[in-house]
Amino acid sequence: MSILFDIMSTAGILFIVSCGLLLIFGVMKIINFAHGGFLTLGGYAPLLITQMGWNPWLGALLAFAMGLVFGAVVERLVVKPLHARPLDAILATWGLGIIIGQVITLIFGRGVQFVQSPLEGTVNLFGTDYSFYRLALVALACLMAAGIGAVLNGTRLGLITRAVTMNESLARALGVNSAWVRLSSFAIGAGLACLAGALITPLSSVDPNMGVPWLTNAFMLAMISGTSLASLALSSVVLGAAQVLISVHVSPILGSLTIVVLGAVALRIRPEGFARG
């Protein structure tokens, strides 16, 4: 049962880490390579909150708010001027990710720090003791998926966002302010990235490069999922299961490479991704 719980929690974590990147990719058709920097930025929010003696959950709220504001500024100043040059926009976000890491190093140093978990201890399920917090992340991933799906399918913002995703030129012709949609999508995507950084921090540690390994996995998941949230959830489960099984039964080192390797194979088979639409 512990392996099953590992698969569930790994899939939930992968979904949480990747959904912000997928949102930006789906709307703006660029890969935000500053995603790792946003994850790192979000990871330091709960560190500051716990150092002040406040509730660790406030760190997640602070991280999301920071991401919204910083993401909006980045979209206006960095991404928007490069709208017609997607390759340059990708390079700009890659450089921005490096800058974020260097600024964090200047402020906090290179040392590895640890954050208190909002939920400590284990819970017994089906005769197996398992981390309460990792199980909570599974529930949070489901809530995030339901919340994003509800916004995309049940609100005006979601309607116009889907219109821009499917055909931006036609959406503009019908009066949709695509620039505002791009701004809001990038800000929310950055907010989700910072939130993800805050949520995964209690499982490992905080350092200026903590977002880099997660960026690679999030990139592969976003590419094979296309623009589909459901495809991202399925990919997270399948590749997360493969990562856990290979790590347990073969080698943890090979397990860490599983998502990249299988993602590359999937893109070789179907370069456009596996989303239906």
Backbone as CSV, one residue per row, in Angstrom:
resi,resn,N_x,N_y,N_z,CA_x,CA_y,CA_z,C_x,C_y,C_z
1,MET,0.822,-1.215,0.000,0.000,0.000,0.000,0.853,1.260,0.000
2,SER,2.022,1.183,0.622,2.855,2.384,0.688,3.280,2.835,-0.711
3,ILE,3.523,1.864,-1.615,3.891,2.224,-2.985,2.722,2.914,-3.677
4,LEU,1.509,2.419,-3.451,0.327,3.056,-4.025,0.191,4.489,-3.529
5,PHE,0.403,4.687,-2.229,0.335,6.035,-1.681,1.446,6.917,-2.257
6,ASP,2.632,6.329,-2.453,3.730,7.079,-3.074,3.353,7.531,-4.484
7,ILE,2.715,6.638,-5.243,2.297,6.982,-6.607,1.268,8.104,-6.586
8,MET,0.289,7.989,-5.694,-0.743,9.020,-5.595,-0.149,10.375,-5.222
9,SER,0.717,10.390,-4.209,1.283,11.661,-3.761,2.234,12.242,-4.795
10,THR,3.017,11.389,-5.458,3.921,11.875,-6.505,3.132,12.483,-7.657
11,ALA,2.055,11.823,-8.063,1.206,12.359,-9.127,0.608,13.703,-8.712
12,GLY,0.148,13.797,-7.475,-0.412,15.057,-6.997,0.610,16.172,-7.001
13,ILE,1.817,15.876,-6.546,2.873,16.886,-6.524,3.231,17.324,-7.939
14,LEU,3.357,16.374,-8.863,3.683,16.712,-10.251,2.608,17.596,-10.870
15,PHE,1.351,17.296,-10.560,0.267,18.125,-11.094,0.349,19.537,-10.533
16,ILE,0.549,19.658,-9.219,0.636,20.977,-8.591,1.776,21.791,-9.187
17,VAL,2.908,21.139,-9.403,4.087,21.834,-9.920,3.907,22.257,-11.376
18,SER,3.132,21.501,-12.145,3.069,21.708,-13.598,1.892,22.545,-14.068
19,CYS,0.834,22.668,-13.281,-0.389,23.284,-13.816,-0.192,24.754,-14.182
20,GLY,0.621,25.502,-13.432,0.873,26.898,-13.777,1.598,27.030,-15.099
21,LEU,2.576,26.156,-15.330,3.311,26.164,-16.594,2.395,25.812,-17.756
22,LEU,1.510,24.828,-17.553,0.579,24.421,-18.603,-0.381,25.550,-18.954
23,LEU,-0.859,26.288,-17.957,-1.785,27.391,-18.207,-1.145,28.446,-19.109
24,ILE,0.079,28.826,-18.790,0.771,29.837,-19.599,1.049,29.309,-20.999
25,PHE,1.471,28.057,-21.093,1.747,27.463,-22.400,0.484,27.366,-23.246
26,GLY,-0.631,27.001,-22.618,-1.869,26.844,-23.367,-2.383,28.147,-23.936
27,VAL,-2.260,29.228,-23.180,-2.798,30.518,-23.625,-1.808,31.278,-24.490
28,MET,-0.541,31.307,-24.074,0.437,32.181,-24.712,1.353,31.468,-25.691
29,LYS,1.290,30.132,-25.713,2.097,29.322,-26.631,3.591,29.521,-26.428
30,ILE,3.988,29.826,-25.193,5.412,29.875,-24.861,5.635,29.054,-23.592
31,ILE,6.821,28.505,-23.473,7.193,27.816,-22.246,7.876,28.833,-21.337
32,ASN,7.316,29.025,-20.167,7.863,29.980,-19.210,9.034,29.335,-18.470
33,PHE,10.249,29.578,-18.955,11.414,28.977,-18.322,11.811,29.681,-17.028
34,ALA,11.064,30.707,-16.656,11.237,31.285,-15.321,10.408,30.526,-14.290
35,HIS,9.739,29.463,-14.734,8.887,28.676,-13.844,9.680,28.150,-12.640
36,GLY,10.893,27.685,-12.891,11.724,27.210,-11.790,12.050,28.323,-10.808
37,GLY,12.282,29.539,-11.342,12.535,30.679,-10.480,11.325,31.035,-9.637
38,PHE,10.137,30.949,-10.231,8.907,31.223,-9.481,8.706,30.170,-8.386
39,LEU,9.005,28.911,-8.702,8.914,27.862,-7.693,9.839,28.169,-6.508
40,THR,11.058,28.592,-6.827,12.010,28.922,-5.776,11.532,30.115,-4.957
41,LEU,11.046,31.136,-5.646,10.530,32.316,-4.960,9.415,31.935,-3.995
42,GLY,8.508,31.082,-4.461,7.425,30.629,-3.599,7.919,29.806,-2.425
43,GLY,9.016,29.084,-2.601,9.550,28.263,-1.527,10.048,29.069,-0.342
44,TYR,10.482,30.303,-0.604,10.986,31.134,0.488,9.876,31.830,1.262
45,ALA,8.655,31.863,0.712,7.542,32.498,1.430,7.218,31.788,2.744
46,PRO,7.025,30.463,2.756,6.775,29.798,4.041,7.966,29.856,4.986
47,LEU,9.178,29.952,4.433,10.355,30.086,5.293,10.261,31.381,6.093
48,LEU,9.925,32.479,5.420,9.793,33.762,6.109,8.647,33.726,7.116
49,ILE,7.537,33.109,6.714,6.361,33.055,7.590,6.664,32.277,8.866
50,THR,7.311,31.122,8.720,7.603,30.300,9.903,8.666,30.949,10.782
51,GLN,9.597,31.678,10.177,10.597,32.382,10.975,9.963,33.469,11.829
52,MET,8.834,34.012,11.374,8.115,35.011,12.148,7.146,34.380,13.146
53,GLY,7.064,33.032,13.122,6.218,32.334,14.074,4.756,32.278,13.701
54,TRP,4.438,32.534,12.458,3.052,32.512,12.005,2.676,31.123,11.504
55,ASN,1.379,30.936,11.220,0.877,29.666,10.711,1.522,29.341,9.362
56,PRO,2.115,28.147,9.209,2.783,27.804,7.942,1.877,27.896,6.714
57,TRP,0.559,27.673,6.892,-0.340,27.758,5.736,-0.374,29.168,5.141
58,LEU,-0.068,30.173,5.973,-0.035,31.548,5.459,1.073,31.716,4.432
59,GLY,2.089,30.866,4.510,3.170,30.922,3.539,2.674,30.609,2.131
60,ALA,1.740,29.663,2.025,1.180,29.327,0.713,0.370,30.491,0.150
61,LEU,-0.407,31.145,1.007,-1.192,32.304,0.562,-0.281,33.451,0.137
62,LEU,0.773,33.689,0.935,1.723,34.736,0.579,2.412,34.426,-0.746
63,ALA,2.791,33.175,-0.932,3.462,32.778,-2.167,2.572,33.020,-3.376
64,PHE,1.295,32.646,-3.277,0.371,32.839,-4.399,0.205,34.327,-4.706
65,ALA,0.057,35.145,-3.665,-0.095,36.587,-3.868,1.157,37.190,-4.501
66,MET,2.330,36.765,-4.028,3.588,37.241,-4.605,3.672,36.872,-6.081
67,GLY,3.287,35.656,-6.395,3.337,35.203,-7.782,2.415,35.991,-8.685
68,LEU,1.205,36.287,-8.209,0.267,37.077,-8.998,0.853,38.441,-9.351
69,VAL,1.377,39.120,-8.348,1.905,40.474,-8.560,3.153,40.435,-9.436
70,PHE,4.096,39.570,-9.078,5.345,39.495,-9.827,5.095,39.010,-11.251
71,GLY,4.175,38.057,-11.403,3.854,37.558,-12.734,3.261,38.636,-13.627
72,ALA,2.389,39.465,-13.057,1.792,40.556,-13.836,2.865,41.547,-14.288
73,VAL,3.796,41.854,-13.389,4.876,42.784,-13.738,5.762,42.193,-14.834
74,VAL,6.103,40.926,-14.707,6.948,40.263,-15.704,6.258,40.227,-17.063
75,GLU,4.967,39.939,-17.070,4.247,39.877,-18.344,4.248,41.237,-19.035
76,ARG,4.027,42.300,-18.275,3.989,43.639,-18.867,5.355,44.080,-19.368
77,LEU,6.392,43.831,-18.568,7.704,44.394,-18.874,8.587,43.482,-19.717
78,VAL,8.409,42.179,-19.607,9.313,41.245,-20.276,8.630,40.486,-21.402
79,VAL,7.477,39.890,-21.122,6.850,38.973,-22.076,6.051,39.720,-23.145
80,LYS,5.270,40.707,-22.756,4.410,41.408,-23.722,5.189,42.021,-24.884
81,PRO,6.312,42.708,-24.650,7.046,43.269,-25.798,7.565,42.215,-26.768
82,LEU,7.633,40.959,-26.325,8.153,39.888,-27.171,7.043,38.963,-27.670
83,HIS,5.799,39.466,-27.628,4.646,38.649,-28.001,4.789,38.051,-29.391
84,ALA,5.288,38.833,-30.341,5.416,38.357,-31.721,6.717,37.590,-31.956
85,ARG,7.531,37.445,-30.925,8.816,36.740,-31.047,8.900,35.688,-29.946
86,PRO,8.172,34.581,-30.106,8.079,33.586,-29.030,9.419,33.001,-28.608
87,LEU,10.349,32.808,-29.545,11.655,32.262,-29.177,12.395,33.228,-28.266
88,ASP,12.322,34.523,-28.590,12.963,35.523,-27.735,12.294,35.569,-26.364
89,ALA,10.974,35.380,-26.332,10.257,35.369,-25.056,10.714,34.195,-24.194
90,ILE,10.929,33.038,-24.820,11.413,31.868,-24.083,12.795,32.140,-23.513
91,LEU,13.685,32.728,-24.330,15.037,33.040,-23.858,14.997,34.080,-22.740
92,ALA,14.071,35.042,-22.863,13.954,36.081,-21.838,13.513,35.478,-20.502
93,THR,12.553,34.557,-20.544,12.104,33.935,-19.290,13.191,33.030,-18.706
94,TRP,13.962,32.402,-19.574,15.087,31.592,-19.084,16.086,32.469,-18.344
95,GLY,16.424,33.620,-18.934,17.323,34.555,-18.266,16.735,35.088,-16.976
96,LEU,15.429,35.340,-16.983,14.765,35.831,-15.777,14.865,34.803,-14.649
97,GLY,14.717,33.523,-14.979,14.841,32.479,-13.973,16.215,32.493,-13.324
98,ILE,17.259,32.724,-14.129,18.618,32.806,-13.586,18.750,34.018,-12.672
99,ILE,18.184,35.144,-13.097,18.259,36.371,-12.287,17.558,36.177,-10.948
100,ILE,16.387,35.536,-10.962,15.658,35.287,-9.706,16.524,34.474,-8.744
101,GLY,17.159,33.436,-9.266,18.019,32.605,-8.428,19.183,33.386,-7.837
102,GLN,19.789,34.276,-8.644,20.932,35.056,-8.162,20.511,36.086,-7.109
103,VAL,19.349,36.714,-7.330,18.850,37.690,-6.353,18.537,37.001,-5.022
104,ILE,17.916,35.824,-5.100,17.623,35.068,-3.877,18.916,34.692,-3.161
105,THR,19.946,34.329,-3.919,21.240,33.996,-3.319,21.831,35.196,-2.588
106,LEU,21.722,36.384,-3.194,22.246,37.593,-2.565,21.533,37.904,-1.252
107,ILE,20.223,37.627,-1.224,19.427,37.976,-0.044,19.544,36.913,1.050
108,PHE,19.411,35.642,0.657,19.330,34.561,1.647,20.593,33.714,1.742
109,GLY,21.519,33.899,0.791,22.718,33.067,0.786,22.478,31.750,0.067
110,ARG,23.532,30.954,-0.050,23.451,29.679,-0.773,23.069,28.503,0.120
111,GLY,22.951,28.737,1.386,22.694,27.650,2.319,21.338,26.998,2.134
112,VAL,21.275,25.729,2.506,20.031,24.962,2.469,19.291,25.171,3.784
113,GLN,18.019,25.505,3.699,17.216,25.741,4.892,15.968,24.858,4.849
114,PHE,15.352,24.692,6.006,14.209,23.793,6.107,13.002,24.538,6.661
115,VAL,11.837,24.073,6.245,10.579,24.725,6.601,9.707,23.746,7.374
116,GLN,9.050,24.232,8.393,8.129,23.409,9.169,6.938,22.980,8.319
117,SER,6.559,21.727,8.422,5.400,21.224,7.691,4.108,21.694,8.361
118,PRO,3.122,22.146,7.573,1.848,22.557,8.168,1.110,21.402,8.832
119,LEU,1.348,20.184,8.337,0.712,18.991,8.900,1.795,17.970,9.199
120,GLU,2.012,17.713,10.451,3.069,16.790,10.831,2.488,15.440,11.244
121,GLY,3.341,14.443,11.230,2.912,13.123,11.659,2.403,12.260,10.519
122,THR,1.884,11.087,10.893,1.388,10.126,9.912,-0.062,9.780,10.204
123,VAL,-0.695,9.172,9.221,-2.055,8.685,9.391,-2.081,7.225,8.954
124,ASN,-2.853,6.405,9.632,-2.915,4.984,9.315,-4.083,4.724,8.369
125,LEU,-3.747,4.242,7.167,-4.761,3.896,6.175,-4.504,2.474,5.695
126,PHE,-5.507,1.616,5.843,-5.412,0.229,5.382,-4.181,-0.466,5.973
127,GLY,-3.894,-0.158,7.238,-2.793,-0.799,7.926,-1.428,-0.236,7.621
128,THR,-1.382,0.892,6.895,-0.106,1.504,6.527,-0.035,2.922,7.080
129,ASP,1.051,3.218,7.787,1.282,4.583,8.267,1.925,5.396,7.153
130,TYR,1.298,6.547,6.844,1.814,7.354,5.735,1.760,8.828,6.115
131,SER,2.653,9.596,5.511,2.759,11.024,5.809,1.425,11.744,5.608
132,PHE,0.967,12.399,6.651,-0.278,13.153,6.595,-0.185,14.273,5.561
133,TYR,0.966,14.937,5.499,1.106,16.076,4.587,1.108,15.632,3.123
134,ARG,1.786,14.524,2.813,1.801,14.049,1.425,0.393,13.672,0.964
135,LEU,-0.397,13.069,1.856,-1.782,12.759,1.499,-2.597,14.038,1.317
136,ALA,-2.305,15.049,2.131,-3.008,16.329,1.991,-2.704,16.960,0.632
137,LEU,-1.483,16.761,0.126,-1.141,17.309,-1.184,-1.948,16.651,-2.300
138,VAL,-2.287,15.378,-2.131,-3.154,14.713,-3.111,-4.521,15.400,-3.146
139,ALA,-5.066,15.670,-1.957,-6.357,16.356,-1.884,-6.256,17.766,-2.454
140,LEU,-5.154,18.466,-2.178,-4.978,19.816,-2.713,-4.863,19.799,-4.233
141,ALA,-4.197,18.792,-4.781,-4.096,18.679,-6.237,-5.474,18.492,-6.862
142,CYS,-6.297,17.669,-6.228,-7.664,17.464,-6.732,-8.476,18.750,-6.648
143,LEU,-8.317,19.486,-5.546,-9.029,20.761,-5.398,-8.554,21.780,-6.433
144,MET,-7.248,21.817,-6.691,-6.726,22.734,-7.699,-7.261,22.391,-9.078
145,ALA,-7.290,21.097,-9.410,-7.810,20.673,-10.704,-9.280,21.049,-10.843
146,ALA,-10.066,20.807,-9.781,-11.487,21.146,-9.815,-11.682,22.653,-9.904
147,GLY,-10.866,23.413,-9.152,-10.999,24.865,-9.169,-10.637,25.461,-10.512
148,ILE,-9.515,25.041,-11.096,-9.111,25.559,-12.407,-10.121,25.162,-13.465
149,GLY,-10.590,23.904,-13.393,-11.606,23.455,-14.356,-12.885,24.253,-14.248
150,ALA,-13.298,24.565,-12.997,-14.518,25.344,-12.799,-14.372,26.752,-13.372
151,VAL,-13.199,27.357,-13.177,-12.966,28.704,-13.714,-12.969,28.687,-15.238
152,LEU,-12.282,27.703,-15.824,-12.182,27.648,-17.284,-13.514,27.333,-17.955
153,ASN,-14.352,26.545,-17.282,-15.591,26.095,-17.910,-16.847,26.790,-17.397
154,GLY,-16.733,27.548,-16.302,-17.935,28.115,-15.718,-17.922,29.609,-15.482
155,THR,-16.883,30.311,-15.990,-16.826,31.758,-15.803,-16.541,32.455,-17.130
156,ARG,-16.803,33.759,-17.150,-16.524,34.534,-18.361,-15.024,34.559,-18.645
157,LEU,-14.217,34.685,-17.577,-12.767,34.654,-17.767,-12.346,33.350,-18.423
158,GLY,-12.913,32.243,-17.969,-12.580,30.956,-18.554,-13.011,30.858,-20.009
159,LEU,-14.188,31.413,-20.304,-14.702,31.373,-21.678,-13.783,32.119,-22.635
160,ILE,-13.422,33.348,-22.270,-12.574,34.119,-23.179,-11.149,33.564,-23.207
161,THR,-10.703,32.956,-22.098,-9.382,32.328,-22.090,-9.354,31.149,-23.044
162,ARG,-10.396,30.331,-23.022,-10.460,29.197,-23.948,-10.577,29.676,-25.389
163,ALA,-11.262,30.790,-25.608,-11.382,31.340,-26.955,-10.018,31.779,-27.485
164,VAL,-9.243,32.452,-26.644,-7.902,32.882,-27.046,-7.000,31.682,-27.267
165,THR,-7.144,30.650,-26.432,-6.331,29.447,-26.579,-6.586,28.757,-27.914
166,MET,-7.861,28.675,-28.304,-8.220,27.965,-29.536,-7.923,28.775,-30.787
167,ASN,-8.234,30.079,-30.773,-8.017,30.907,-31.963,-7.953,32.366,-31.535
168,GLU,-6.748,32.851,-31.275,-6.606,34.217,-30.753,-7.043,35.262,-31.764
169,SER,-6.736,35.061,-33.037,-7.116,36.047,-34.057,-8.624,36.189,-34.146
170,LEU,-9.342,35.072,-34.143,-10.799,35.123,-34.204,-11.358,35.742,-32.930
171,ALA,-10.774,35.404,-31.784,-11.234,35.976,-30.524,-11.088,37.490,-30.522
172,ARG,-9.964,37.999,-31.042,-9.774,39.450,-31.118,-10.787,40.085,-32.053
173,ALA,-11.090,39.393,-33.154,-12.068,39.915,-34.110,-13.458,40.017,-33.492
174,LEU,-13.725,39.174,-32.509,-15.022,39.182,-31.827,-15.035,40.123,-30.621
175,GLY,-13.951,40.868,-30.436,-13.928,41.873,-29.386,-13.259,41.459,-28.097
176,VAL,-12.623,40.303,-28.068,-11.946,39.848,-26.854,-10.622,40.597,-26.701
177,ASN,-10.380,41.099,-25.513,-9.116,41.789,-25.216,-8.060,40.733,-24.896
178,SER,-7.381,40.271,-25.928,-6.432,39.178,-25.749,-5.238,39.596,-24.889
179,ALA,-4.879,40.894,-24.920,-3.764,41.358,-24.098,-4.092,41.184,-22.610
180,TRP,-5.348,41.468,-22.241,-5.757,41.291,-20.846,-5.778,39.806,-20.479
181,VAL,-6.213,38.969,-21.409,-6.228,37.529,-21.157,-4.813,37.018,-20.949
182,ARG,-3.877,37.488,-21.754,-2.492,37.084,-21.602,-1.927,37.532,-20.255
183,LEU,-2.240,38.757,-19.881,-1.761,39.271,-18.591,-2.296,38.432,-17.432
184,SER,-3.594,38.202,-17.431,-4.202,37.452,-16.323,-3.717,36.003,-16.312
185,SER,-3.543,35.399,-17.484,-3.089,34.007,-17.550,-1.670,33.866,-17.036
186,PHE,-0.795,34.797,-17.429,0.595,34.719,-16.967,0.664,34.967,-15.468
187,ALA,-0.124,35.934,-14.978,-0.113,36.232,-13.540,-0.611,35.040,-12.732
188,ILE,-1.706,34.427,-13.179,-2.247,33.268,-12.452,-1.280,32.093,-12.542
189,GLY,-0.694,31.885,-13.740,0.285,30.802,-13.884,1.479,30.991,-12.971
190,ALA,1.964,32.233,-12.852,3.079,32.514,-11.947,2.652,32.332,-10.495
191,GLY,1.413,32.739,-10.187,0.900,32.541,-8.832,0.829,31.070,-8.470
192,LEU,0.370,30.236,-9.410,0.304,28.797,-9.167,1.703,28.193,-8.999
193,ALA,2.673,28.725,-9.766,4.045,28.236,-9.635,4.599,28.556,-8.253
194,CYS,4.393,29.790,-7.782,4.873,30.163,-6.444,4.152,29.357,-5.370
195,LEU,2.859,29.147,-5.570,2.101,28.321,-4.625,2.672,26.909,-4.575
196,ALA,2.987,26.354,-5.741,3.580,25.010,-5.791,4.899,24.970,-5.035
197,GLY,5.725,26.008,-5.214,6.993,26.059,-4.500,6.805,26.048,-2.994
198,ALA,5.789,26.789,-2.527,5.508,26.818,-1.089,5.024,25.470,-0.584
199,LEU,4.240,24.753,-1.398,3.668,23.482,-0.961,4.683,22.346,-0.945
200,ILE,5.638,22.358,-1.864,6.602,21.255,-1.918,7.779,21.471,-0.968
201,THR,7.963,22.702,-0.491,9.104,23.007,0.362,9.186,22.139,1.619
202,PRO,8.078,21.892,2.342,8.190,21.061,3.554,8.642,19.634,3.290
203,LEU,8.578,19.179,2.041,8.981,17.813,1.721,10.479,17.669,1.516
204,SER,11.162,18.788,1.287,12.599,18.694,1.035,13.332,19.797,1.780
205,SER,13.678,20.854,1.071,14.413,21.961,1.677,14.278,23.176,0.776
206,VAL,14.836,24.292,1.231,14.804,25.526,0.455,16.230,25.940,0.137
207,ASP,16.507,26.202,-1.129,17.791,26.756,-1.540,17.583,27.480,-2.861
208,PRO,18.517,28.314,-3.296,18.307,29.130,-4.499,18.108,28.345,-5.784
209,ASN,18.425,27.059,-5.790,18.283,26.249,-7.005,17.199,25.178,-6.877
210,MET,16.342,25.284,-5.885,15.378,24.219,-5.637,14.389,24.025,-6.785
211,GLY,14.145,25.076,-7.564,13.155,24.967,-8.637,13.677,24.335,-9.913
212,VAL,14.994,24.243,-10.061,15.573,23.767,-11.324,15.182,22.326,-11.649
213,PRO,15.322,21.356,-10.722,14.925,19.983,-11.062,13.437,19.863,-11.384
214,TRP,12.610,20.632,-10.692,11.172,20.565,-10.937,10.812,21.146,-12.294
215,LEU,11.569,22.130,-12.768,11.280,22.740,-14.072,11.348,21.715,-15.185
216,THR,12.350,20.830,-15.136,12.514,19.827,-16.191,11.300,18.906,-16.264
217,ASN,10.850,18.404,-15.115,9.693,17.520,-15.106,8.422,18.252,-15.531
218,ALA,8.247,19.493,-15.048,7.066,20.271,-15.411,7.051,20.558,-16.910
219,PHE,8.220,20.836,-17.477,8.325,21.098,-18.911,7.882,19.884,-19.722
220,MET,8.368,18.703,-19.362,7.997,17.506,-20.102,6.503,17.214,-19.967
221,LEU,5.967,17.376,-18.779,4.536,17.121,-18.574,3.681,18.100,-19.366
222,ALA,4.075,19.372,-19.387,3.309,20.367,-20.139,3.357,20.078,-21.639
223,MET,4.512,19.670,-22.140,4.642,19.418,-23.570,3.804,18.222,-24.013
224,ILE,3.795,17.151,-23.229,3.032,15.977,-23.658,1.539,16.137,-23.369
225,SER,1.181,17.126,-22.536,-0.233,17.334,-22.213,-0.908,18.328,-23.141
226,GLY,-0.124,19.073,-23.931,-0.714,20.060,-24.824,-1.364,21.181,-24.037
227,THR,-2.665,21.363,-24.226,-3.389,22.412,-23.502,-4.478,21.828,-22.609
228,SER,-4.416,20.537,-22.349,-5.491,19.847,-21.634,-5.136,19.616,-20.175
229,LEU,-5.995,20.102,-19.278,-5.810,19.878,-17.849,-6.011,18.401,-17.516
230,ALA,-6.982,17.767,-18.168,-7.223,16.342,-17.932,-6.031,15.505,-18.391
231,SER,-5.443,15.898,-19.530,-4.264,15.186,-20.021,-3.090,15.366,-19.064
232,LEU,-2.975,16.548,-18.471,-1.907,16.772,-17.489,-2.099,15.871,-16.271
233,ALA,-3.331,15.756,-15.805,-3.606,14.888,-14.653,-3.252,13.439,-14.978
234,LEU,-3.661,12.966,-16.153,-3.362,11.589,-16.549,-1.860,11.378,-16.703
235,SER,-1.186,12.336,-17.323,0.266,12.226,-17.503,0.974,12.199,-16.159
236,SER,0.498,13.001,-15.206,1.104,13.029,-13.881,0.975,11.675,-13.197
237,VAL,-0.184,11.033,-13.366,-0.395,9.721,-12.747,0.494,8.665,-13.407
238,VAL,0.488,8.622,-14.740,1.237,7.582,-15.452,2.741,7.745,-15.245
239,LEU,3.249,8.949,-15.473,4.696,9.145,-15.343,5.132,9.152,-13.878
240,GLY,4.256,9.638,-12.996,4.572,9.574,-11.571,4.670,8.136,-11.093
241,ALA,3.770,7.279,-11.573,3.818,5.864,-11.212,5.098,5.218,-11.732
242,ALA,5.456,5.538,-12.966,6.691,4.981,-13.532,7.906,5.427,-12.727
243,GLN,7.919,6.698,-12.324,9.050,7.205,-11.536,9.172,6.483,-10.197
244,VAL,8.043,6.291,-9.525,8.067,5.621,-8.220,8.505,4.175,-8.367
245,LEU,7.937,3.457,-9.324,8.246,2.038,-9.489,9.707,1.817,-9.858
246,ILE,10.235,2.647,-10.751,11.638,2.486,-11.138,12.559,2.863,-9.979
247,SER,12.193,3.899,-9.233,13.007,4.303,-8.084,13.053,3.209,-7.024
248,VAL,11.916,2.544,-6.796,11.840,1.521,-5.753,12.486,0.214,-6.199
249,HIS,12.207,-0.206,-7.423,12.613,-1.542,-7.849,13.906,-1.578,-8.661
250,VAL,14.353,-0.435,-9.170,15.568,-0.431,-9.986,16.638,0.444,-9.331
251,SER,16.448,1.764,-9.437,17.441,2.693,-8.893,16.819,4.080,-8.737
252,PRO,17.050,4.751,-7.604,16.548,6.119,-7.437,17.119,7.085,-8.479
253,ILE,18.359,6.845,-8.900,18.970,7.715,-9.913,18.230,7.577,-11.244
254,LEU,17.970,6.321,-11.654,17.208,6.113,-12.882,15.780,6.619,-12.725
255,GLY,15.236,6.493,-11.527,13.890,6.990,-11.282,13.775,8.483,-11.507
256,SER,14.818,9.227,-11.124,14.787,10.677,-11.312,14.816,11.079,-12.783
257,LEU,15.270,10.166,-13.638,15.327,10.446,-15.075,14.094,9.938,-15.828
258,THR,13.215,9.242,-15.133,12.100,8.551,-15.787,11.204,9.489,-16.567
259,ILE,10.789,10.589,-15.954,9.835,11.489,-16.603,10.446,12.116,-17.847
260,VAL,11.711,12.510,-17.771,12.368,13.109,-18.934,12.466,12.101,-20.082
261,VAL,12.887,10.892,-19.769,13.075,9.880,-20.815,11.741,9.480,-21.436
262,LEU,10.752,9.138,-20.597,9.456,8.728,-21.129,8.745,9.882,-21.831
263,GLY,8.949,11.097,-21.319,8.362,12.259,-21.984,8.947,12.460,-23.367
264,ALA,10.254,12.286,-23.494,10.899,12.419,-24.801,10.392,11.356,-25.771
265,VAL,10.204,10.133,-25.274,9.669,9.057,-26.119,8.249,9.383,-26.563
266,ALA,7.436,9.892,-25.631,6.052,10.239,-25.970,5.997,11.334,-27.017
267,LEU,6.874,12.327,-26.908,6.886,13.410,-27.892,7.424,12.937,-29.240
268,ARG,8.290,11.933,-29.210,8.773,11.359,-30.476,7.637,10.657,-31.196
269,ILE,6.758,10.011,-30.437,5.618,9.309,-31.021,4.561,10.303,-31.490
270,ARG,4.300,11.299,-30.649,3.251,12.265,-30.969,3.734,13.660,-30.583
271,PRO,4.413,14.365,-31.483,5.027,15.664,-31.177,4.038,16.725,-30.714
272,GLU,2.788,16.639,-31.147,1.801,17.647,-30.763,1.220,17.435,-29.389
273,GLY,1.646,16.368,-28.716,1.109,16.077,-27.403,-0.108,15.165,-27.489
274,PHE,-0.628,14.782,-26.339,-1.701,13.801,-26.296,-3.043,14.404,-25.906
275,ALA,-3.156,15.717,-25.883,-4.446,16.340,-25.553,-5.400,16.140,-26.708
276,ARG,-6.647,15.940,-26.382,-7.669,15.824,-27.408,-8.349,17.170,-27.573
277,GLY,-8.695,17.496,-28.742,-9.376,18.761,-28.940,-9.365,19.152,-30.388
